[in-house]
Amino acid sequence: MGVSSSVNNDKEAYKDFDKDRDKGVNYYNKAGNNGAINGINFSSPNTVGQTGGINRSKQPYSSGIYTVTIEAPRKDRQLFAMEKRQLLSFRRYRKLHIHRLDAIVEVNNIDKDIVVGDLLKLLNYETPKEKHTTGKAFTTWVYREKRGESITISLNHKTGTYTVRITTHRLQRLKDFIDYAYTVLRIDKIRALMIETYVRYLERYELKITKTLEALDIELGKGIRQHLIPSKGKHDYYLSRAKIEYRGATVVLKTYRHKTYRQHKPTHPEYHPKLEQLTILKEIPITINIETTIREYSTLLYTVLYTINPRIILGDYEINETETIEVSSLDKAIQKYIRGITKRIKAEVILEEQYPDKRLAIAKLLVEKKMRITEIAKLMGYSRQYVTRIIEELVESGLIKRVGKGKYEWANKKAKLEKKQIVESRQMTLQQLIEFTKETRARVAYDKGTLVVEYEDEYTKRRVIISNIVVEEDRVVEQFAGRTRVYSIPRNRLRQLLET
């Protein structure tokens, strides 16, 4: 199982960098290729003026993609003054960094020493350190090569079964491990697969990204955790973490900073935050295509970054250590939601209140802030025609009334706006669907063939198409993560399970 050319080292980001400049010196060489291993390219960027110190003149606002830069001697500062790097946004970078990959398989019986020897040789471990612990429930052996690279084998004393786990930053190692588990250990499924991808971004986008995570938590999540740190008249989001369900998997989206970020200058990459996605898949076929799976679930992170379009930052770790993967697809439903919440946030900042329904925000801007239609449209990023259409809905609902040209007053502040109709498609297991319908009090709208459920919240009526579940008269067919399951559940019984 080889690695495709889409998984590569970040130095390819500099391939067309010279074309992106207006003028100035060639600060980075174009990407070279000092050798390719399994399709992963490795090379080292040139640096300029290696005399020590940090270039204080290169503040974040002057560079969208940068590393720790080296300050030139005084006689060479004119050369640095000539340099003018163009800002590089995520849409031009278009890569996600692979941070950490974990896979766990379960085996009934193995010769531990043989398996360890096989894996250390197969994965090319160099001088690993062994740690052995024995407890009441488990005996565990850990073989650690370096940070983020380890093999762990655990024996369950009660069941007599073994779990074998790999933790790595390298995609090829994960592929080799899974191939070994399939061909040698005869495993047919992966007990758990965890994928972490991320991008480091310029801190000025931190608030917008944090608000986007809050919005996604409201839409798809079960709670958000935040830790704010006061910093020079503003708040830094040391951590903002949302746990959501996405395409049937548990996904954790978080923006966070390095624990020592306050010790760094803004010119240091680790001063700036990361946006990271952890995807947790359980009980999936071992024959699954790993790269396809990473791309499929990283669509969420890619969509967030593509929609917000922050300027990205590369540190030494991103340049020299991480592999990257390109995602080509966007989740249109997520993108539309992010755009909507971003526009609503702009209005909420002025109104100092939260409005789940953007129409109420427009009404208050119109009536209480006395803003003109063109001003509201510019503020929220809508067209004038769109805002005019919403105002017509507000008038028809009896919430506001027109009292003059461009002037409106409240007619009935308690008037209820008609709920917005939303249709969306989701994938989930049957068990997840049962839990979902209980939480939302959904009812079955259609159960002949593709399953459709409906539910309402305070502001919307939602129709959810469960695209991976087919209902027949005497059975339910679930297709999820490349696996098909058939349940002997009659259609009427399924309706009872979902609506009870």
C-alpha positions in Angstrom: 0.0 0.0 0.0 1.9 3.0 -1.2 1.4 6.7 -0.3 0.0 8.8 -3.1 1.7 12.0 -4.2 -0.9 14.1 -2.4 0.8 13.2 0.9 4.0 15.2 1.0 6.3 17.4 3.0 5.4 21.0 3.6 8.4 22.4 1.8 6.4 21.9 -1.4 4.4 24.9 -0.2 7.3 27.0 -1.4 7.2 25.6 -5.0 5.4 28.7 -6.5 6.4 31.1 -3.7 8.5 33.4 -6.0 5.5 33.9 -8.2 3.5 35.2 -5.2 5.9 38.1 -4.5 5.4 41.6 -5.8 9.2 42.2 -5.5 12.1 41.4 -3.2 14.7 38.7 -2.6 14.1 35.0 -2.9 13.8 34.3 0.8 13.1 30.6 0.4 14.4 28.3 -2.3 11.8 26.5 -4.4 11.1 23.0 -3.2 13.8 20.6 -4.0 13.7 16.8 -3.9 16.7 15.3 -2.2 15.1 11.8 -2.5 11.7 10.3 -2.3 10.6 7.5 0.1 7.3 5.9 -0.8 6.2 9.0 -2.5 6.9 11.3 0.4 9.3 14.0 -0.5 12.0 15.2 1.9 14.2 18.3 1.4 15.6 21.2 3.4 14.8 24.9 2.8 17.7 27.4 2.5 17.9 30.1 5.1 19.4 33.6 4.7 21.9 35.4 7.0 22.5 32.7 9.6 23.9 35.0 12.2 21.6 34.3 15.1 18.8 36.3 16.7 15.2 36.9 15.8 14.2 39.3 13.1 12.0 41.7 15.1 10.9 43.6 12.0 9.0 40.7 10.6 5.7 41.0 12.5 2.8 38.7 11.8 0.9 41.4 9.8 3.7 41.4 7.3 3.8 37.7 6.6 1.1 35.1 6.3 3.4 32.1 6.0 6.7 32.4 7.9 9.0 30.6 10.3 11.4 32.0 12.9 13.5 34.3 10.8 17.2 35.1 11.3 18.2 38.7 11.8 20.9 39.9 9.3 24.0 42.0 10.3 23.5 45.7 10.0 25.3 45.9 6.6 22.7 43.4 5.2 19.6 45.0 6.6 19.0 46.9 3.4 18.6 43.5 1.7 16.0 42.5 4.2 14.2 45.9 3.8 13.8 45.1 0.1 12.0 41.9 0.9 8.2 42.1 0.5 6.5 38.8 1.0 2.9 38.5 -0.1 0.4 37.1 2.4 -0.4 33.4 1.9 -3.9 32.4 2.8 -5.2 28.9 3.5 -6.9 28.8 0.1 -3.6 29.1 -1.5 -1.8 26.7 0.8 -4.6 24.1 0.8 -2.8 21.5 2.9 -3.5 19.9 6.3 -0.7 18.7 8.5 -0.9 15.1 9.7 -0.1 15.3 13.4 -0.8 12.0 15.1 -2.2 8.7 14.0 -3.3 5.9 16.3 -4.6 2.4 15.5 -5.6 -0.3 17.9 -6.3 -3.9 17.1 -7.4 -6.8 19.3 -5.9 -10.3 19.1 -7.0 -13.5 20.8 -3.5 -15.0 21.2 0.0 -14.0 20.0 3.6 -14.6 20.7 4.4 -11.2 22.0 8.2 -11.3 21.4 7.7 -12.4 17.8 5.2 -9.6 17.1 7.4 -7.0 18.8 10.4 -8.1 16.7 8.4 -8.1 13.5 7.0 -4.6 14.1 10.2 -3.0 15.2 11.9 -4.3 12.1 8.9 -3.5 9.8 8.5 0.0 11.0 12.3 0.7 11.1 12.5 1.7 14.8 15.8 3.1 15.9 17.0 2.2 19.4 13.6 2.0 21.0 13.2 2.2 24.8 11.2 -0.5 26.5 8.9 0.0 29.5 7.1 -2.9 31.1 4.4 -2.6 33.8 2.2 -5.2 35.4 -1.1 -4.5 37.2 -4.1 -6.4 38.4 -6.0 -6.1 35.2 -3.3 -5.7 32.5 0.3 -6.3 31.7 1.7 -3.7 29.3 4.8 -3.4 27.2 5.7 0.0 25.5 8.4 0.4 22.9 9.0 4.1 22.4 11.3 5.4 19.6 10.8 9.1 20.3 7.9 11.4 21.1 4.9 10.4 19.2 6.4 7.2 17.9 5.6 4.0 19.9 4.2 0.5 19.9 2.1 -0.7 22.9 1.0 -4.2 23.6 -1.4 -5.0 26.5 -2.5 -8.4 27.9 -5.9 -8.5 29.5 -5.5 -10.9 32.4 -9.3 -11.6 32.6 -9.9 -12.4 28.9 -6.4 -13.5 27.9 -6.6 -11.3 24.8 -4.0 -8.8 23.6 -4.4 -5.3 22.2 -1.7 -4.0 19.9 -1.5 -0.2 19.3 0.7 2.0 17.2 1.1 5.8 17.7 2.9 7.6 14.9 3.2 10.8 12.9 4.0 8.9 9.7 1.3 7.7 7.4 3.4 4.9 5.9 4.1 3.4 9.4 0.4 3.3 10.0 -0.2 1.6 6.7 2.5 -1.0 7.3 1.1 -1.7 10.8 -2.4 -2.2 9.4 -1.1 -4.4 6.6 0.8 -6.5 9.1 -2.3 -6.9 11.4 -4.4 -8.0 8.4 -1.9 -10.4 6.7 0.0 -11.8 9.7 -2.3 -11.4 12.7 -5.4 -12.2 10.6 -7.4 -9.3 12.0 -10.6 -8.2 10.2 -11.3 -5.0 11.9 -9.6 -2.0 13.6 -10.9 -1.6 17.1 -10.2 2.2 17.1 -8.6 4.6 14.6 -7.7 8.1 15.7 -6.6 10.8 13.2 -5.3 14.2 14.0 -4.8 16.9 11.4 -4.1 20.6 12.0 -3.0 23.9 10.7 -1.2 26.7 12.6 -2.7 30.1 11.8 -2.2 33.8 12.4 -3.7 34.9 15.8 -5.8 37.7 14.4 -8.2 35.0 13.1 -8.5 33.4 16.5 -11.8 35.1 17.5 -13.5 34.2 14.2 -12.4 30.6 14.4 -13.5 30.3 18.0 -16.9 31.7 17.2 -17.2 29.2 14.4 -16.4 26.3 16.8 -19.1 27.6 19.1 -21.5 27.7 16.2 -20.7 24.1 15.1 -21.2 23.0 18.7 -24.6 24.6 18.8 -25.5 22.8 15.5 -23.8 19.4 15.9 -22.2 19.2 19.3 -22.9 18.4 22.9 -20.8 21.0 24.7 -17.8 23.2 24.4 -14.9 23.8 26.7 -13.1 27.1 26.7 -10.1 28.6 28.6 -9.5 32.3 28.1 -6.4 34.2 29.2 -6.3 38.0 29.5 -3.6 39.4 27.2 -2.8 43.1 26.5 -6.4 44.4 26.5 -7.9 41.3 24.9 -8.5 37.6 25.5 -6.4 34.8 24.1 -8.2 31.5 23.6 -5.7 29.2 25.3 -8.2 26.5 24.5 -11.5 26.3 22.8 -12.7 22.7 22.3 -15.9 21.4 20.7 -17.0 17.8 20.6 -19.4 17.0 17.8 -20.8 14.1 15.7 -19.7 14.2 12.0 -20.5 11.6 9.4 -21.1 9.0 12.1 -17.7 9.6 13.8 -16.8 11.4 17.0 -14.9 14.5 16.1 -13.1 17.0 18.4 -12.3 20.4 16.9 -10.1 22.7 19.0 -8.1 25.8 18.7 -5.3 26.1 21.2 -2.0 27.6 22.0 1.3 26.2 23.1 1.7 26.1 26.9 4.6 28.5 26.8 3.2 30.8 24.0 3.4 33.9 26.3 7.2 33.5 26.4 7.5 33.9 22.7 7.4 37.0 20.5 4.8 37.3 17.8 7.5 36.5 15.3 7.8 32.9 16.7 5.4 30.3 15.2 4.5 28.8 18.6 3.1 32.2 19.8 0.2 31.6 17.4 -2.6 29.1 17.8 -3.4 25.8 16.0 -6.7 24.6 14.7 -6.8 20.8 15.1 -9.3 18.0 14.3 -9.3 14.7 16.1 -11.4 12.0 14.5 -12.3 8.9 16.4 -13.5 5.9 14.4 -14.4 2.6 16.1 -14.9 -1.0 14.9 -14.1 -0.3 11.2 -12.9 -2.8 8.5 -9.2 -3.3 8.4 -9.3 -3.2 4.6 -10.4 0.5 4.8 -8.4 2.9 2.6 -6.5 5.0 5.1 -5.8 8.0 2.9 -9.4 8.1 1.7 -10.6 8.0 5.3 -8.3 10.8 6.4 -9.6 13.0 3.5 -13.2 12.1 4.0 -13.3 13.1 7.7 -10.8 16.0 7.4 -13.3 17.6 5.0 -14.8 19.2 8.2 -11.5 20.9 9.1 -10.8 21.8 5.5 -14.2 23.4 5.1 -13.7 25.5 8.3 -10.3 26.7 7.1 -11.4 27.3 3.5 -14.4 29.3 4.5 -12.6 31.5 7.1 -9.4 31.6 5.0 -6.9 32.4 7.7 -3.3 33.1 6.9 -1.2 30.1 7.8 2.1 29.8 9.6 4.9 27.3 9.2 7.4 26.6 12.0 10.4 24.3 11.9 8.2 21.4 13.0 5.8 21.9 10.1 8.6 22.2 7.6 10.9 19.5 8.7 8.8 16.9 10.6 5.1 16.7 9.5 3.6 15.2 6.4 0.7 16.9 4.7 -2.4 15.7 2.9 -4.6 17.7 0.5 -8.4 17.6 0.7 -10.3 18.5 -2.4 -13.9 18.5 -1.3 -16.0 20.9 0.7 -19.0 20.2 2.9 -21.4 22.7 1.5 -23.9 22.5 4.4 -21.1 23.2 6.9 -19.8 26.0 4.8 -23.2 27.7 4.5 -23.7 27.4 8.2 -20.3 28.9 9.0 -20.9 31.9 6.6 -24.3 32.5 8.3 -22.9 32.4 11.8 -20.0 34.7 10.9 -22.4 37.3 9.5 -24.6 37.0 12.6 -21.7 37.5 14.9 -21.0 40.9 13.3 -24.4 42.1 14.2 -24.2 40.6 17.7 -21.1 42.6 18.4 -23.0 45.8 17.8 -26.2 44.7 19.6 -24.3 43.1 22.5 -26.9 40.3 22.4 -27.1 36.8 20.9 -29.7 36.1 18.2 -30.1 32.5 17.1 -32.3 33.8 14.3 -30.5 36.4 12.2 -33.8 38.0 11.2 -34.3 39.3 14.7 -30.8 40.8 14.6 -31.7 42.6 11.4 -35.0 43.9 12.9 -33.2 45.3 15.9 -30.5 47.0 13.7 -33.2 48.5 11.6 -35.5 49.7 14.4 -33.3 50.4 17.4 -30.0 51.3 15.8 -31.7 53.2 13.0 -29.4 51.6 10.4 -30.2 51.9 6.7 -30.7 48.8 4.6 -27.4 49.3 2.7 -25.5 49.7 6.1 -27.0 46.4 7.4 -26.2 44.6 4.1 -22.6 45.8 4.3 -22.2 44.9 8.0 -23.6 41.4 7.6 -22.2 40.6 4.2 -25.5 40.2 2.4 -26.8 41.8 -0.7 -29.2 44.7 -0.4 -31.9 42.7 -2.1 -31.5 39.9 0.4 -31.9 42.2 3.4 -34.9 43.9 1.7 -36.5 40.5 1.4 -36.0 39.7 5.1 -37.5 43.1 6.0 -40.6 42.2 4.0 -40.8 38.9 6.0 -40.5 40.9 9.2 -43.3 43.2 8.2 -45.6 40.4 7.0 -45.1 38.6 10.3 -46.3 41.7 12.2 -43.0 42.1 14.1 -42.2 45.6 12.6 -44.0 48.2 10.6 -42.9 50.9 8.1 -43.4 54.5 9.2 -41.5 56.3 6.5 -39.0 55.9 3.8 -36.4 53.6 5.2 -37.8 54.0 8.7 -39.4 51.2 10.8 -40.8 50.7 14.3 -41.8 47.7 16.4 -45.3 46.6 15.6 -45.4 43.7 18.0 -42.1 42.6 19.6 -43.8 39.3 20.7 -44.8 38.3 17.2 -43.5 34.9 16.3 -41.5 34.4 13.1 -42.2 31.4 11.1 -39.7 28.7 11.6 -37.1 28.2 8.9 -37.3 24.9 7.0 -33.9 23.0 6.8 -33.2 19.8 4.9 -29.9 18.0 5.6 -28.3 14.7 4.9 -26.4 12.7 7.6 -24.8 9.4 8.1 -24.9 7.5 11.4 -25.1 4.0 12.8 -28.5 2.6 13.8 -27.6 2.9 17.5 -26.5 6.5 17.0 -29.8 7.2 15.2 -31.8 5.8 18.1 -29.9 8.0 20.5 -30.3 11.0 18.2 -34.1 10.6 17.9 -34.4 10.4 21.7 -32.4 13.5 22.2 -34.2 15.6 19.6 -37.6 13.9 20.0 -37.6 13.4 16.3 -40.4 11.5 14.5 -40.1 9.2 11.4 -41.3 11.1 8.4 -40.6 8.4 5.8 -39.4 4.8 6.3 -39.9 3.0 2.9 -36.4 2.8 1.5 -34.2 5.7 2.6 -35.0 6.7 6.2 -36.1 10.3 6.9 -36.8 11.8 10.4 -38.1 15.3 11.4 -37.7 17.4 14.5 -38.1 21.0 15.6 -36.1 23.3 17.8 -36.9 26.8 18.9 -36.2 28.4 15.5 -36.1 25.7 12.8 -38.0 22.7 11.4 -35.4 20.1 10.4 -35.8 17.3 8.0 -32.9 14.9 8.2 -32.2 12.3 5.5 -30.3 9.3 6.9 -28.5 8.5 3.6 -26.7 5.3 4.7 -29.7 3.4 6.2 -32.3 1.6 4.0 -35.5 0.3 5.5 -37.2 -2.8 4.1 -40.3 -4.6 5.3 -38.4 -7.2 7.4 -34.9 -5.8 7.8 -32.8 -2.7 8.1 -29.6 -2.3 6.0 -26.9 0.0 7.4 -23.8 1.0 5.3 -21.2 2.8 7.3 -17.4 3.3 7.0 -17.2 0.8 4.2 -19.1 -1.9 6.1 -22.6 -3.2 5.6 -24.7 -4.5 8.5 -28.1 -6.1 8.2 -30.5 -6.1 11.2 -33.5 -8.4 11.3 -35.9 -5.6 12.4 -39.3 -5.2 10.8 -40.2 -1.7 9.6 -42.9 -1.2 12.2 -40.6 -2.3 15.0 -38.0 0.2 13.8 -40.5 3.0 14.0 -41.3 2.0 17.6 -37.6 2.0 18.5 -37.1 5.4 17.1 -40.2 7.1 18.4 -40.3 5.6 21.9 
